[in-house]
Amino acid sequence: MVEGQLRSRSKGICELCGGADGLTAFLVEPGNSTNPDQHVNACSICVEQMTKNTMESNHWRCLTDSMWSEVPAVQVLSWRMLHRLKAEDWPQDLIDMMYLNDETLTWAEASGDHREVEAAALHVDSNGTVLENGDTIVLIKDLEVKGAGFTAKRGTSVRNIRLVKDNTEQIEGKINGQGIVILTQYVKK
């Protein structure tokens, strides 16, 4: 029943990108599974990227059109996807142009996608693994320790690191009893 109403409303295409392959009724959370107004007719590519967070930025350029849809569920998903892509240059302009009424905005914000980008920055090693206070890391290249007169060799293990609070690219640790600051790009967990 929901699929039929969505197919009719969308004229048989994805309401986000206009594709026609693998169309399905995608429930916009939090929503009612029996209410077609809380679903979007979405193609398999859009569904996969929305659910698995494997974002192909160029695919979502379609939001320049779908964000103007009169269907609140489409507006909500457009808003959420633009916020997920906010790290790119182009989505911010669209977010600034987009208007959602109060009820639709509350629905869009329910996912928390808009906060994800604004979350506290994390310290990550050269492989993208999140570092935490007390971790043990290994140097991935020889590093000259300025002011201490030695070179920390590649493969050196540094135990009980401390994260530099105001700079996510730096950690502190001890090598040869000397306290040093190490750039996260030169370490792995």
TORKOLRO-795013 format. One record per atom (N, C-alpha, C): residue in one letter; z, x negated, y. Coordinates in steps of 0.1 Angstrom, whole numbers, padded with zeros to 4 digits, always signed. Each point is the difference from the previous one (the first is absolute). Last residue first. Layout:
AZXY
...
END
This chain:
K+0162-0485+0034
K+0013+0004-0007
K-0001-0003-0015
K-0025-0028+0041
K-0002+0012-0009
K+0013+0002-0007
V-0021-0026+0049
V+0009+0001-0011
V-0004+0012-0010
Y-0019-0015+0044
Y+0000-0012-0008
Y+0009+0002-0012
Q-0005+0033+0035
Q-0014-0002-0005
Q+0000-0012-0009
T+0039+0012+0025
T-0002+0008-0012
T-0013-0002-0006
L+0027-0038+0029
L-0009+0012+0002
L-0003+0007-0013
I+0046-0027+0014
I-0013-0001-0008
I-0008+0012+0003
V+0046-0032+0019
V-0008+0013+0001
V-0013-0002-0007
I+0049-0026-0011
I-0013+0000+0007
I-0006+0014+0001
G+0046-0035-0015
G-0004+0014+0004
G-0013-0001+0008
Q+0019-0036-0037
Q-0004+0002+0014
Q-0004+0014+0002
G+0011-0021-0043
G+0012+0002+0008
G-0002+0003+0015
N-0036-0004-0032
N+0007-0013+0000
N+0012+0001+0009
I-0023+0041+0008
I-0007-0009-0009
I+0007-0014+0002
K+0009+0056+0013
K+0005-0014+0000
K-0009-0007-0011
G-0010+0046+0034
G+0005-0005-0013
G+0004-0014+0001
E-0023+0047+0027
E+0008-0012+0001
E+0005-0003-0014
I-0046+0027+0023
I+0012+0001-0008
I+0008-0013+0002
Q-0045+0029+0025
Q+0009-0011-0002
Q+0012+0004-0009
E-0035+0029+0018
E-0008-0011-0006
E+0009-0012-0003
T+0015+0042+0021
T-0003+0002-0014
T-0009-0011-0006
N+0036+0003+0042
N-0013-0005-0003
N-0003+0001-0015
D+0043+0012+0022
D-0010+0004+0010
D-0014-0005-0003
K+0038-0009-0031
K+0000+0014+0005
K-0011+0004+0009
V+0001-0036-0040
V+0001-0001+0015
V-0002+0014+0005
L+0019-0011-0050
L-0011+0005+0008
L+0003-0002+0015
R+0017-0030-0044
R+0005+0010+0010
R-0013+0004+0008
I+0010-0023-0053
I-0006+0001+0013
I+0006+0010+0009
N+0010-0022-0047
N+0008+0007+0009
N-0006+0000+0014
R-0022-0037-0029
R+0009+0011-0005
R+0007+0007+0012
V-0047-0030-0011
V+0010+0002+0010
V+0008+0012-0004
S-0035-0039-0024
S+0006+0013+0000
S+0011+0001+0010
T-0048-0029-0006
T+0014-0001+0003
T+0006+0014+0000
G-0047-0011-0004
G+0007+0003-0012
G+0015-0001+0001
R-0029-0028+0034
R-0005+0012-0007
R+0007+0002-0013
K+0026-0030+0036
K-0012+0000-0009
K-0003+0014-0005
A+0023-0021+0046
A+0003+0009-0011
A-0012+0002-0008
T+0013-0042+0033
T-0010+0010-0003
T+0005+0008-0012
F+0027-0030+0041
F-0005+0001-0014
F-0010+0011-0001
G+0028-0011+0040
G-0006-0013-0005
G-0004+0001-0015
A+0020+0031+0036
A+0008-0004-0012
A-0006-0012-0007
G-0021+0022+0039
G+0014-0003+0004
G+0009-0004-0012
K-0042+0028-0013
K+0002-0007+0012
K+0014-0002+0004
V-0026+0006-0047
V+0011+0005+0007
V+0003-0008+0012
E-0045+0011-0031
E+0007-0010+0007
E+0011+0006+0008
L-0025+0017-0046
L+0003+0003+0014
L+0008-0011+0006
D-0035+0015-0045
D+0009-0010+0006
D+0002+0004+0015
K-0011+0041-0033
K-0007-0012+0006
K+0011-0010+0005
I+0012+0041-0020
I-0014+0000-0006
I-0008-0012+0006
L+0056+0013-0010
L-0010-0004+0010
L-0014-0001-0007
V+0040+0034-0015
V-0006-0013-0003
V-0010-0003+0011
I+0048+0033-0005
I-0014-0002+0002
I-0005-0014-0004
T+0044+0039-0005
T-0005-0013-0002
T-0015-0001+0001
D+0038+0036+0024
D-0010-0003-0010
D-0002-0015-0002
G+0030+0023+0032
G+0006-0005-0012
G-0011-0003-0011
N-0013+0034+0039
N+0011-0010+0001
N+0005-0003-0014
E-0049+0017+0000
E+0013+0005+0004
E+0010-0011+0001
L-0058+0013-0003
L+0011-0010-0001
L+0013+0007+0005
V-0051+0018-0021
V+0011+0001+0010
V+0011-0009-0003
T-0053-0008-0012
T+0012+0005-0006
T+0012+0000+0011
G-0047-0017+0005
G+0003+0014+0004
G+0013+0006-0006
N-0019-0046-0004
N-0007+0010-0009
N+0003+0014+0004
S+0020-0037+0022
S-0015-0003+0001
S-0008+0010-0009
D+0048+0018+0015
D-0004-0013-0003
D-0016-0001+0001
V+0033+0033+0030
V-0007-0001-0012
V-0005-0014-0003
H+0035+0035+0032
H-0004-0014-0003
H-0007+0000-0013
L+0001+0043+0033
L+0006-0007-0011
L-0005-0014-0001
A+0008+0043+0039
A-0009-0010-0006
A+0007-0008-0011
A+0011+0051+0015
A+0004-0013+0002
A-0010-0010-0007
A-0020+0047+0011
A+0012-0005-0007
A+0002-0014+0003
E-0036+0030+0015
E+0010-0005+0010
E+0012-0005-0007
V-0037+0018-0024
V-0005-0011+0008
V+0011-0006+0009
E+0010+0038-0026
E-0003-0011-0009
E-0004-0012+0008
R+0008+0044+0018
R+0011-0009+0001
R-0003-0013-0008
H-0030+0038-0001
H+0000-0006+0014
H+0011-0010+0002
D-0004+0025-0041
D-0011-0010+0001
D+0000-0007+0014
G+0028+0037-0020
G+0006-0013+0005
G-0010-0010+0002
S-0002+0049-0014
S-0003-0011-0010
S+0007-0013+0004
A+0002+0040+0028
A+0008+0001-0012
A-0002-0011-0010
E-0025+0008+0042
E+0010-0009+0000
E+0009+0000-0012
A-0034+0032+0006
A-0006-0013-0001
A+0010-0011-0001
W+0014+0045+0008
W-0005-0001-0013
W-0006-0014-0002
T+0013+0010+0043
T+0012-0001-0009
T-0004-0002-0014
L-0034+0008+0030
L+0005-0013+0002
L+0013-0002-0009
T-0019+0043+0002
T-0009-0009-0007
T+0005-0014+0001
E+0023+0032+0026
E+0001+0003-0015
E-0008-0010-0008
D-0005-0002+0047
D+0014-0005-0004
D+0002+0002-0015
N-0051-0007+0015
N+0011+0009+0006
N+0013-0004-0007
L-0039-0036+0008
L+0005+0009-0010
L+0011+0009+0007
Y-0042-0037+0014
Y+0010+0009+0004
Y+0004+0009-0012
M-0026-0051+0013
M+0002+0011-0009
M+0012+0009+0005
M-0016-0043+0019
M-0009+0012+0004
M+0005+0012-0008
D+0020-0042-0009
D+0003+0003+0014
D-0008+0013+0004
I-0008-0018-0042
I+0014+0005+0000
I+0003+0005+0014
L-0040-0024-0006
L-0001+0014-0005
L+0014+0007+0000
D-0002-0045+0013
D-0007+0008+0010
D-0001+0014-0005
Q+0018-0031-0030
Q+0010+0003+0011
Q-0007+0008+0011
P-0024-0018-0039
P+0007+0013-0002
P+0009+0003+0012
W-0028-0042-0003
W-0006+0012+0004
W+0008+0013-0001
D+0012-0048-0013
D-0002+0002+0014
D-0003+0015+0004
E+0031-0013-0043
E-0014-0003+0004
E-0001+0003+0015
A+0040+0011-0022
A-0001-0015+0002
A-0014-0004+0004
K+0011+0046-0012
K+0004-0004+0014
K-0001-0015+0002
L-0007+0032-0039
L-0010-0010+0004
L+0003-0006+0014
R+0026+0035-0019
R+0001-0010-0010
R-0009-0012+0004
H+0000+0038+0028
H+0012-0008+0001
H+0001-0010-0011
L-0036+0029-0002
L-0001-0008+0012
L+0012-0009+0002
M+0001+0032-0034
M-0008-0011-0003
M-0003-0009+0012
R+0025+0040+0007
R+0007-0009-0009
R-0008-0013-0004
W-0020+0035+0026
W+0010-0007+0007
W+0008-0010-0008
S-0032+0027-0021
S-0007-0009+0009
S+0011-0008+0008
L+0016+0034-0028
L-0005-0011-0008
L-0007-0011+0009
V+0013+0041+0021
V+0012-0008-0005
V-0004-0012-0008
Q-0034+0030+0014
Q+0006-0007+0012
Q+0012-0009-0005
V-0018+0029-0031
V-0010-0011+0002
V+0005-0009+0012
A+0024+0039-0010
A+0002-0009-0011
A-0009-0012+0002
P-0004+0037+0031
P+0012-0009+0002
P+0002-0010-0011
V-0048+0020+0017
V+0009+0002-0011
V+0013-0009+0001
E-0039-0001+0029
E+0009+0011+0004
E+0010+0003-0011
S-0025-0049+0012
S+0000+0012-0008
S+0009+0011+0005
W-0007-0047+0014
W-0003+0011+0009
W-0001+0013-0007
M+0005-0043-0022
M+0012+0002+0008
M-0001+0012+0010
S-0037-0017-0028
S+0010+0010-0006
S+0012+0002+0008
D-0033-0031+0015
D-0005+0013+0000
D+0010+0010-0006
T+0009-0046+0003
T-0004+0003+0013
T-0005+0014+0001
L+0012-0020-0041
L+0011+0007+0007
L-0004+0003+0014
C-0026-0028-0031
C-0003+0015+0000
C+0010+0008+0008
R+0005-0046-0011
R-0006+0002+0013
R-0005+0015+0002
W+0020-0021-0040
W+0007+0009+0008
W-0005+0001+0014
H-0018-0030-0033
H-0002+0013-0005
H+0007+0010+0009
N+0005-0046+0009
N-0013+0005+0004
N-0002+0015-0005
S+0039-0025-0014
S+0000+0004+0014
S-0013+0006+0005
E+0025-0001-0046
E-0012-0006+0004
E-0003+0005+0014
M+0047-0002-0032
M-0008+0004+0011
M-0012-0008+0003
T+0036+0015-0038
T-0010-0011+0001
T-0010+0004+0011
N+0040+0026-0017
N+0001-0009+0012
N-0009-0012-0001
K+0005+0040-0029
K+0003-0013-0005
K+0001-0010+0011
T-0009+0047+0008
T+0011-0001-0009
T+0003-0013-0005
M-0036+0008+0031
M+0012+0007+0006
M+0012-0002-0010
Q-0043-0015-0013
Q+0005-0008+0011
Q+0013+0005+0006
E-0022+0025-0034
E+0004-0013-0005
E+0006-0008+0011
V-0020+0040+0013
V+0013+0003-0008
V+0005-0013-0005
C-0042-0002+0022
C+0011+0003+0009
C+0013+0002-0007
I-0038-0005-0027
I+0003-0013+0007
I+0011+0002+0010
S-0016+0038-0025
S+0008-0009-0008
S+0003-0013+0007
C-0007+0044+0030
C-0008-0007-0010
C+0009-0010-0007
A+0017+0047+0024
A-0002-0014+0002
A-0008-0006-0012
N+0019+0046+0028
N-0010-0003-0010
N-0004-0014+0002
V+0049+0020+0012
V-0013-0005+0006
V-0009-0002-0012
H+0048+0032+0011
H-0008-0009-0009
H-0012-0005+0009
Q+0032+0034+0012
Q+0008-0012-0001
Q-0007-0010-0009
D-0017+0044+0008
D+0001-0006+0013
D+0008-0013+0000
P-0005+0028-0039
P-0012-0009+0003
P+0001-0006+0014
N+0040+0015-0034
N-0005+0004+0013
N-0012-0010+0003
T+0029-0003-0039
T-0008+0012-0001
T-0007+0004+0013
S+0031-0038-0006
S-0011-0002-0009
S-0010+0012-0001
N+0032-0017+0042
N+0000+0010-0011
N-0012+0000-0008
G+0024-0042+0029
G-0009+0012+0001
G+0002+0009-0012
P+0013-0049+0030
P+0006+0009-0009
P-0008+0014+0001
E-0031-0031-0006
E+0015+0001-0002
E+0007+0001+0014
V-0050+0013-0019
V+0006-0007+0011
V+0015+0002+0000
L-0039+0004-0040
L+0011+0006+0007
L+0006-0009+0010
F-0051+0005-0022
F+0011-0010+0003
F+0011+0007+0008
A-0044+0013-0033
A+0009+0006+0009
A+0012-0010+0002
T-0050-0017-0013
T+0012+0006-0006
T+0008+0006+0011
L-0052-0026-0014
L+0008+0008+0009
L+0012+0006-0007
G-0038-0034-0011
G+0014+0001-0006
G+0009+0008+0009
D-0043-0014+0025
D+0003-0004-0014
D+0015+0002-0003
A-0025+0006+0043
A-0001+0012-0009
A+0004-0003-0014
G+0010-0017+0057
G-0006-0003-0014
G+0001+0012-0009
G+0018-0005+0046
G-0013+0007-0001
G-0007-0003-0014
C+0046-0012+0020
C-0011-0010+0002
C-0014+0006-0002
L+0041+0027+0000
L+0004-0012+0007
L-0012-0009+0003
E-0001+0041-0025
E+0003+0004+0014
E+0005-0012+0008
C-0036+0005-0043
C+0014-0005+0003
C+0002+0003+0015
I-0034+0033-0023
I+0001-0014+0003
I+0014-0004+0003
G-0019+0046-0008
G-0002-0009-0012
G+0000-0015+0003
K+0011+0037+0032
K-0014+0000-0003
K-0004-0010-0011
S+0045+0013+0018
S-0006-0013+0003
S-0015-0001-0002
R+0025+0041-0008
R+0004-0005+0013
R-0007-0013+0004
S-0006+0017-0044
S-0006+0009+0009
S+0003-0005+0015
R+0021-0022-0035
R-0014-0002-0001
R-0008+0008+0010
L+0046+0007-0005
L-0002-0012+0007
L-0015-0004+0000
Q+0014+0039-0023
Q+0002+0002+0014
Q-0003-0013+0008
G+0000-0003-0047
G-0011+0009+0004
G+0000+0002+0015
E+0036-0024-0021
E-0013-0007+0001
E-0011+0008+0005
V+0041+0021-0008
V+0001-0008+0012
V-0013-0008+0001
M+0003+0027-0038
M+0000+0008+0012
M+0000-0009+0013
END
